[in-house]
Amino acid sequence: MQDTIVIYTHPECSFSSAAKNSFLQNDISFREIDLSITPEAWEEVERLTGGQRITPVILEGELVTVGFHGEG
């Protein structure tokens, strides 16, 4: 069974939009956590990134990817 992919996003981040669009175009399911709606999730983002407030953060099982570089 494949773990659910979680993408921490922010609406003012063009890389967040690009990541979501890439996953959608490639028919990859994910759960989005929009940090403008769920600001308490910044604490988890900071834990995953070593203290940075950056988006997107993509969590695939134990693999954490910070940022998006055009792959899905």
Biopython code that builds the backbone (N, CA, C, O; Angstrom):
import numpy as np
from Bio.PDB.StructureBuilder import StructureBuilder

atoms = [
    (1, "MET", "N", (0.839, -1.202, 0.000)),
    (1, "MET", "CA", (0.000, 0.000, 0.000)),
    (1, "MET", "C", (0.876, 1.253, 0.000)),
    (1, "MET", "O", (1.824, 1.352, 0.778)),
    (2, "GLN", "N", (0.561, 2.187, -0.855)),
    (2, "GLN", "CA", (1.343, 3.411, -0.965)),
    (2, "GLN", "C", (0.898, 4.407, 0.087)),
    (2, "GLN", "O", (-0.294, 4.599, 0.327)),
    (3, "ASP", "N", (1.888, 5.039, 0.712)),
    (3, "ASP", "CA", (1.566, 6.085, 1.683)),
    (3, "ASP", "C", (0.940, 7.264, 0.958)),
    (3, "ASP", "O", (1.235, 7.526, -0.208)),
    (4, "THR", "N", (0.078, 7.965, 1.667)),
    (4, "THR", "CA", (-0.516, 9.173, 1.119)),
    (4, "THR", "C", (0.553, 10.260, 1.057)),
    (4, "THR", "O", (1.307, 10.452, 2.011)),
    (5, "ILE", "N", (0.614, 10.959, -0.052)),
    (5, "ILE", "CA", (1.526, 12.088, -0.199)),
    (5, "ILE", "C", (0.846, 13.304, 0.407)),
    (5, "ILE", "O", (-0.326, 13.572, 0.144)),
    (6, "VAL", "N", (1.588, 14.028, 1.212)),
    (6, "VAL", "CA", (1.079, 15.251, 1.827)),
    (6, "VAL", "C", (1.901, 16.412, 1.291)),
    (6, "VAL", "O", (3.131, 16.356, 1.283)),
    (7, "ILE", "N", (1.222, 17.468, 0.843)),
    (7, "ILE", "CA", (1.909, 18.665, 0.366)),
    (7, "ILE", "C", (1.467, 19.841, 1.235)),
    (7, "ILE", "O", (0.291, 20.206, 1.266)),
    (8, "TYR", "N", (2.435, 20.424, 1.936)),
    (8, "TYR", "CA", (2.189, 21.647, 2.700)),
    (8, "TYR", "C", (2.375, 22.810, 1.727)),
    (8, "TYR", "O", (3.437, 22.962, 1.124)),
    (9, "THR", "N", (1.335, 23.624, 1.581)),
    (9, "THR", "CA", (1.344, 24.693, 0.582)),
    (9, "THR", "C", (0.979, 26.034, 1.210)),
    (9, "THR", "O", (0.517, 26.118, 2.348)),
    (10, "HIS", "N", (1.207, 27.075, 0.418)),
    (10, "HIS", "CA", (0.732, 28.415, 0.765)),
    (10, "HIS", "C", (0.269, 29.069, -0.537)),
    (10, "HIS", "O", (0.968, 28.980, -1.546)),
    (11, "PRO", "N", (-0.894, 29.725, -0.537)),
    (11, "PRO", "CA", (-1.451, 30.272, -1.787)),
    (11, "PRO", "C", (-0.583, 31.340, -2.442)),
    (11, "PRO", "O", (-0.723, 31.573, -3.643)),
    (12, "GLU", "N", (0.301, 31.991, -1.709)),
    (12, "GLU", "CA", (1.154, 33.024, -2.291)),
    (12, "GLU", "C", (2.457, 32.451, -2.853)),
    (12, "GLU", "O", (3.322, 33.199, -3.308)),
    (13, "CYS", "N", (2.592, 31.135, -2.818)),
    (13, "CYS", "CA", (3.814, 30.478, -3.268)),
    (13, "CYS", "C", (3.586, 29.838, -4.641)),
    (13, "CYS", "O", (2.818, 28.885, -4.769)),
    (14, "SER", "N", (4.257, 30.369, -5.662)),
    (14, "SER", "CA", (4.079, 29.825, -7.010)),
    (14, "SER", "C", (4.616, 28.398, -7.118)),
    (14, "SER", "O", (4.129, 27.623, -7.942)),
    (15, "PHE", "N", (5.607, 28.036, -6.304)),
    (15, "PHE", "CA", (6.131, 26.678, -6.330)),
    (15, "PHE", "C", (5.119, 25.690, -5.754)),
    (15, "PHE", "O", (5.056, 24.540, -6.187)),
    (16, "SER", "N", (4.328, 26.139, -4.781)),
    (16, "SER", "CA", (3.246, 25.295, -4.255)),
    (16, "SER", "C", (2.238, 24.996, -5.354)),
    (16, "SER", "O", (1.811, 23.853, -5.519)),
    (17, "SER", "N", (1.860, 26.019, -6.099)),
    (17, "SER", "CA", (0.899, 25.842, -7.203)),
    (17, "SER", "C", (1.472, 24.920, -8.267)),
    (17, "SER", "O", (0.764, 24.059, -8.789)),
    (18, "ALA", "N", (2.739, 25.091, -8.590)),
    (18, "ALA", "CA", (3.376, 24.245, -9.602)),
    (18, "ALA", "C", (3.416, 22.788, -9.148)),
    (18, "ALA", "O", (3.179, 21.884, -9.950)),
    (19, "ALA", "N", (3.711, 22.556, -7.879)),
    (19, "ALA", "CA", (3.755, 21.184, -7.353)),
    (19, "ALA", "C", (2.373, 20.543, -7.445)),
    (19, "ALA", "O", (2.240, 19.418, -7.926)),
    (20, "LYS", "N", (1.351, 21.253, -6.987)),
    (20, "LYS", "CA", (-0.003, 20.707, -7.038)),
    (20, "LYS", "C", (-0.414, 20.415, -8.475)),
    (20, "LYS", "O", (-0.964, 19.350, -8.754)),
    (21, "ASN", "N", (-0.156, 21.346, -9.390)),
    (21, "ASN", "CA", (-0.524, 21.150, -10.794)),
    (21, "ASN", "C", (0.192, 19.947, -11.401)),
    (21, "ASN", "O", (-0.406, 19.185, -12.161)),
    (22, "SER", "N", (1.459, 19.779, -11.072)),
    (22, "SER", "CA", (2.219, 18.650, -11.590)),
    (22, "SER", "C", (1.653, 17.325, -11.090)),
    (22, "SER", "O", (1.492, 16.380, -11.863)),
    (23, "PHE", "N", (1.352, 17.261, -9.799)),
    (23, "PHE", "CA", (0.774, 16.037, -9.245)),
    (23, "PHE", "C", (-0.580, 15.741, -9.881)),
    (23, "PHE", "O", (-0.874, 14.590, -10.205)),
    (24, "LEU", "N", (-1.409, 16.776, -10.064)),
    (24, "LEU", "CA", (-2.722, 16.583, -10.677)),
    (24, "LEU", "C", (-2.590, 16.122, -12.126)),
    (24, "LEU", "O", (-3.291, 15.203, -12.547)),
    (25, "GLN", "N", (-1.693, 16.754, -12.898)),
    (25, "GLN", "CA", (-1.506, 16.390, -14.302)),
    (25, "GLN", "C", (-0.990, 14.955, -14.443)),
    (25, "GLN", "O", (-1.282, 14.281, -15.431)),
    (26, "ASN", "N", (-0.229, 14.499, -13.461)),
    (26, "ASN", "CA", (0.319, 13.142, -13.505)),
    (26, "ASN", "C", (-0.568, 12.138, -12.768)),
    (26, "ASN", "O", (-0.172, 10.994, -12.545)),
    (27, "ASP", "N", (-1.768, 12.578, -12.394)),
    (27, "ASP", "CA", (-2.754, 11.721, -11.732)),
    (27, "ASP", "C", (-2.193, 11.066, -10.462)),
    (27, "ASP", "O", (-2.429, 9.891, -10.184)),
    (28, "ILE", "N", (-1.439, 11.878, -9.703)),
    (28, "ILE", "CA", (-0.873, 11.423, -8.428)),
    (28, "ILE", "C", (-1.726, 12.023, -7.314)),
    (28, "ILE", "O", (-1.844, 13.243, -7.205)),
    (29, "SER", "N", (-2.316, 11.164, -6.493)),
    (29, "SER", "CA", (-3.181, 11.672, -5.432)),
    (29, "SER", "C", (-2.333, 12.202, -4.280)),
    (29, "SER", "O", (-1.249, 11.691, -3.998)),
    (30, "PHE", "N", (-2.845, 13.227, -3.630)),
    (30, "PHE", "CA", (-2.146, 13.839, -2.501)),
    (30, "PHE", "C", (-3.161, 14.504, -1.595)),
    (30, "PHE", "O", (-4.302, 14.761, -1.978)),
    (31, "ARG", "N", (-2.708, 14.774, -0.379)),
    (31, "ARG", "CA", (-3.516, 15.534, 0.567)),
    (31, "ARG", "C", (-2.807, 16.868, 0.762)),
    (31, "ARG", "O", (-1.623, 16.906, 1.097)),
    (32, "GLU", "N", (-3.530, 17.953, 0.550)),
    (32, "GLU", "CA", (-2.957, 19.288, 0.689)),
    (32, "GLU", "C", (-3.245, 19.850, 2.070)),
    (32, "GLU", "O", (-4.361, 19.749, 2.581)),
    (33, "ILE", "N", (-2.225, 20.440, 2.660)),
    (33, "ILE", "CA", (-2.408, 21.209, 3.887)),
    (33, "ILE", "C", (-2.025, 22.643, 3.551)),
    (33, "ILE", "O", (-0.844, 22.972, 3.432)),
    (34, "ASP", "N", (-3.037, 23.494, 3.401)),
    (34, "ASP", "CA", (-2.855, 24.901, 3.059)),
    (34, "ASP", "C", (-2.553, 25.651, 4.362)),
    (34, "ASP", "O", (-3.391, 25.736, 5.259)),
    (35, "LEU", "N", (-1.346, 26.185, 4.438)),
    (35, "LEU", "CA", (-0.899, 26.827, 5.681)),
    (35, "LEU", "C", (-1.602, 28.153, 5.950)),
    (35, "LEU", "O", (-1.533, 28.664, 7.068)),
    (36, "SER", "N", (-2.283, 28.730, 4.939)),
    (36, "SER", "CA", (-3.055, 29.943, 5.201)),
    (36, "SER", "C", (-4.364, 29.608, 5.907)),
    (36, "SER", "O", (-4.948, 30.447, 6.592)),
    (37, "ILE", "N", (-4.816, 28.360, 5.729)),
    (37, "ILE", "CA", (-6.047, 27.900, 6.374)),
    (37, "ILE", "C", (-5.737, 27.173, 7.680)),
    (37, "ILE", "O", (-6.518, 27.228, 8.630)),
    (38, "THR", "N", (-4.600, 26.496, 7.719)),
    (38, "THR", "CA", (-4.203, 25.696, 8.879)),
    (38, "THR", "C", (-2.845, 26.194, 9.385)),
    (38, "THR", "O", (-1.849, 25.478, 9.274)),
    (39, "PRO", "N", (-2.793, 27.413, 9.938)),
    (39, "PRO", "CA", (-1.498, 27.981, 10.333)),
    (39, "PRO", "C", (-0.775, 27.201, 11.432)),
    (39, "PRO", "O", (0.442, 27.316, 11.573)),
    (40, "GLU", "N", (-1.512, 26.413, 12.207)),
    (40, "GLU", "CA", (-0.857, 25.619, 13.245)),
    (40, "GLU", "C", (0.055, 24.549, 12.642)),
    (40, "GLU", "O", (0.909, 24.004, 13.341)),
    (41, "ALA", "N", (-0.114, 24.246, 11.360)),
    (41, "ALA", "CA", (0.728, 23.248, 10.697)),
    (41, "ALA", "C", (2.136, 23.773, 10.398)),
    (41, "ALA", "O", (3.016, 22.993, 10.036)),
    (42, "TRP", "N", (2.363, 25.099, 10.546)),
    (42, "TRP", "CA", (3.717, 25.633, 10.376)),
    (42, "TRP", "C", (4.698, 24.940, 11.323)),
    (42, "TRP", "O", (5.867, 24.751, 10.987)),
    (43, "GLU", "N", (4.217, 24.566, 12.501)),
    (43, "GLU", "CA", (5.077, 23.881, 13.466)),
    (43, "GLU", "C", (5.619, 22.580, 12.875)),
    (43, "GLU", "O", (6.796, 22.263, 13.046)),
    (44, "GLU", "N", (4.769, 21.830, 12.183)),
    (44, "GLU", "CA", (5.199, 20.588, 11.544)),
    (44, "GLU", "C", (6.142, 20.877, 10.382)),
    (44, "GLU", "O", (7.126, 20.159, 10.202)),
    (45, "VAL", "N", (5.867, 21.911, 9.591)),
    (45, "VAL", "CA", (6.756, 22.296, 8.493)),
    (45, "VAL", "C", (8.140, 22.625, 9.042)),
    (45, "VAL", "O", (9.150, 22.184, 8.494)),
    (46, "GLU", "N", (8.185, 23.392, 10.116)),
    (46, "GLU", "CA", (9.468, 23.756, 10.720)),
    (46, "GLU", "C", (10.195, 22.515, 11.234)),
    (46, "GLU", "O", (11.420, 22.438, 11.140)),
    (47, "ARG", "N", (9.467, 21.557, 11.770)),
    (47, "ARG", "CA", (10.094, 20.323, 12.244)),
    (47, "ARG", "C", (10.682, 19.542, 11.061)),
    (47, "ARG", "O", (11.792, 19.017, 11.148)),
    (48, "LEU", "N", (9.937, 19.472, 9.973)),
    (48, "LEU", "CA", (10.378, 18.721, 8.801)),
    (48, "LEU", "C", (11.544, 19.373, 8.073)),
    (48, "LEU", "O", (12.345, 18.681, 7.444)),
    (49, "THR", "N", (11.650, 20.700, 8.152)),
    (49, "THR", "CA", (12.657, 21.436, 7.383)),
    (49, "THR", "C", (13.829, 21.925, 8.222)),
    (49, "THR", "O", (14.686, 22.652, 7.720)),
    (50, "GLY", "N", (13.877, 21.543, 9.471)),
    (50, "GLY", "CA", (14.976, 22.009, 10.314)),
    (50, "GLY", "C", (14.831, 23.468, 10.704)),
    (50, "GLY", "O", (15.824, 24.178, 10.867)),
    (51, "GLY", "N", (13.583, 23.916, 10.854)),
    (51, "GLY", "CA", (13.328, 25.270, 11.335)),
    (51, "GLY", "C", (12.960, 26.292, 10.280)),
    (51, "GLY", "O", (12.759, 27.463, 10.602)),
    (52, "GLN", "N", (12.867, 25.875, 9.023)),
    (52, "GLN", "CA", (12.543, 26.821, 7.958)),
    (52, "GLN", "C", (11.038, 26.941, 7.751)),
    (52, "GLN", "O", (10.292, 25.974, 7.911)),
    (53, "ARG", "N", (10.611, 28.144, 7.391)),
    (53, "ARG", "CA", (9.215, 28.382, 6.995)),
    (53, "ARG", "C", (9.210, 28.544, 5.490)),
    (53, "ARG", "O", (9.280, 29.657, 4.969)),
    (54, "ILE", "N", (9.128, 27.416, 4.796)),
    (54, "ILE", "CA", (9.225, 27.394, 3.342)),
    (54, "ILE", "C", (8.160, 26.452, 2.795)),
    (54, "ILE", "O", (7.816, 25.455, 3.430)),
    (55, "THR", "N", (7.643, 26.772, 1.619)),
    (55, "THR", "CA", (6.696, 25.879, 0.948)),
    (55, "THR", "C", (7.107, 25.750, -0.508)),
    (55, "THR", "O", (7.780, 26.636, -1.034)),
    (56, "PRO", "N", (6.728, 24.691, -1.159)),
    (56, "PRO", "CA", (6.023, 23.556, -0.596)),
    (56, "PRO", "C", (6.972, 22.610, 0.136)),
    (56, "PRO", "O", (8.180, 22.594, -0.100)),
    (57, "VAL", "N", (6.385, 21.835, 1.020)),
    (57, "VAL", "CA", (7.074, 20.713, 1.640)),
    (57, "VAL", "C", (6.251, 19.485, 1.285)),
    (57, "VAL", "O", (5.058, 19.417, 1.581)),
    (58, "ILE", "N", (6.896, 18.521, 0.650)),
    (58, "ILE", "CA", (6.215, 17.320, 0.170)),
    (58, "ILE", "C", (6.683, 16.141, 1.004)),
    (58, "ILE", "O", (7.878, 15.862, 1.100)),
    (59, "LEU", "N", (5.728, 15.461, 1.598)),
    (59, "LEU", "CA", (6.014, 14.334, 2.481)),
    (59, "LEU", "C", (5.466, 13.071, 1.832)),
    (59, "LEU", "O", (4.258, 12.927, 1.643)),
    (60, "GLU", "N", (6.380, 12.154, 1.492)),
    (60, "GLU", "CA", (6.009, 10.865, 0.900)),
    (60, "GLU", "C", (6.547, 9.777, 1.817)),
    (60, "GLU", "O", (7.710, 9.387, 1.711)),
    (61, "GLY", "N", (5.703, 9.286, 2.717)),
    (61, "GLY", "CA", (6.172, 8.334, 3.716)),
    (61, "GLY", "C", (7.196, 9.014, 4.615)),
    (61, "GLY", "O", (6.878, 9.989, 5.296)),
    (62, "GLU", "N", (8.414, 8.506, 4.619)),
    (62, "GLU", "CA", (9.491, 9.096, 5.415)),
    (62, "GLU", "C", (10.320, 10.103, 4.619)),
    (62, "GLU", "O", (11.166, 10.793, 5.189)),
    (63, "LEU", "N", (10.086, 10.194, 3.314)),
    (63, "LEU", "CA", (10.852, 11.088, 2.454)),
    (63, "LEU", "C", (10.268, 12.496, 2.494)),
    (63, "LEU", "O", (9.083, 12.697, 2.228)),
    (64, "VAL", "N", (11.115, 13.469, 2.830)),
    (64, "VAL", "CA", (10.700, 14.873, 2.883)),
    (64, "VAL", "C", (11.414, 15.621, 1.768)),
    (64, "VAL", "O", (12.642, 15.584, 1.678)),
    (65, "THR", "N", (10.646, 16.305, 0.911)),
    (65, "THR", "CA", (11.211, 17.133, -0.141)),
    (65, "THR", "C", (10.817, 18.571, 0.134)),
    (65, "THR", "O", (9.634, 18.887, 0.262)),
    (66, "VAL", "N", (11.809, 19.440, 0.226)),
    (66, "VAL", "CA", (11.563, 20.854, 0.468)),
    (66, "VAL", "C", (11.716, 21.581, -0.870)),
    (66, "VAL", "O", (12.757, 21.500, -1.522)),
    (67, "GLY", "N", (10.655, 22.295, -1.264)),
    (67, "GLY", "CA", (10.657, 22.983, -2.540)),
    (67, "GLY", "C", (10.140, 22.083, -3.649)),
    (67, "GLY", "O", (9.803, 20.920, -3.426)),
    (68, "PHE", "N", (10.086, 22.647, -4.848)),
    (68, "PHE", "CA", (9.611, 21.901, -6.007)),
    (68, "PHE", "C", (10.431, 22.303, -7.210)),
    (68, "PHE", "O", (10.653, 23.487, -7.464)),
    (69, "HIS", "N", (10.886, 21.287, -7.961)),
    (69, "HIS", "CA", (11.783, 21.552, -9.088)),
    (69, "HIS", "C", (11.246, 20.987, -10.395)),
    (69, "HIS", "O", (12.021, 20.659, -11.293)),
    (70, "GLY", "N", (9.927, 20.870, -10.508)),
    (70, "GLY", "CA", (9.323, 20.489, -11.771)),
    (70, "GLY", "C", (9.148, 19.014, -12.005)),
    (70, "GLY", "O", (8.930, 18.600, -13.144)),
    (71, "GLU", "N", (9.233, 18.207, -10.979)),
    (71, "GLU", "CA", (8.995, 16.774, -11.140)),
    (71, "GLU", "C", (7.779, 16.397, -10.341)),
    (71, "GLU", "O", (7.462, 17.048, -9.345)),
    (72, "GLY", "N", (7.102, 15.372, -10.752)),
    (72, "GLY", "CA", (5.926, 14.938, -10.014)),
    (72, "GLY", "C", (5.872, 13.461, -9.861)),
    (72, "GLY", "O", (4.936, 12.936, -9.259)),
]
sb = StructureBuilder()
sb.init_structure("model")
sb.init_model(0)
sb.init_chain("A")
sb.init_seg("    ")
for serial, (resi, resn, name, xyz) in enumerate(atoms, 1):
    if name == "N":
        sb.init_residue(resn, " ", resi, " ")
    sb.init_atom(name, np.array(xyz, "f"), 0.0, 1.0, " ", f" {name:<3s}", serial, name[0])
structure = sb.get_structure()
